[in-house]
């Protein structure tokens, strides 16, 4: 997919939602055993930037950030 993206002249290769272990846990899941650094290098070698989807302002209640900082979470009708 990255080769096809570069072939059409795209400037950036972006990995969409689903790369993370959970929303709010910004570590790659098991489908990316080398993490995302390898993909970033591959994109740069093809002349593209690299991006990943991030749900800023969102966190799964079981994510590391939510468990470490429950005071950062907003609730509705609580």
N, C-alpha and C positions, 0 to 999 in steps of 0.2 A: 504494500500500500504506500509505503514511503517513496519508493521509486516512482510510482505513478503520480504521486503528489508533486514531486520535484519535476517530473516530465512536463506537467502542465504549467509550470512556472510559478507555483505557489511560493510565497515568501516565508510561510510559517507552517509547521506541522504540529497539530494539536491533538492530544489524547483527551477524549471526552470523558464524561463521568463514568465511573466504574473502575478506575485505576487504583483508587484508594481502598484501604481496608474498611473504612466507614467514613461517612461525612464527619469531618472534624478530626480525623486521624490521617495526617498528611504523610503517610508511609505507603509505599506501593504494596498491593496485595500479592498473593502467591502466583498470579499469572505473570508477574514481572519479577522473577527471582533475582535478577541483577539490578533491580531498582529501575529508575527512569534515566539514570545517567547514560546508560548505553544507548538508549533511544535518542537522547539529546545529542550525543556525539555523532550518531548516524545522521541525524537531521542536519547538523552543521557541516558534515562532510559533503552533503548534497547541496550546500549553499542556502539552507533554510534555517530560520529560527525554530525554537521549540517551545511549546506551551502545554500546560495541563489545565483541565477544568478544575476549578476550586469553588466550592459553595461557601464563599465568605459570608459570615454572619449566620451560618447554619452548622449544627453539630448534632450527631446522633447522641442521645442521652448516655449511651455506653462508651462513647469515644473518649480517648485519653484526656482531651482538653475539657470535656464536660465533667469527667470524674475528678480531675485535678482542680478545676475552678468552677464549681457549681454556682458561685455567686456571679459569674459572667453570663449565665443563662437567663433569658427573658422568658416569662411565662404569661399565659393568657388566661384570664379568669381563674387564677389560682387563689 
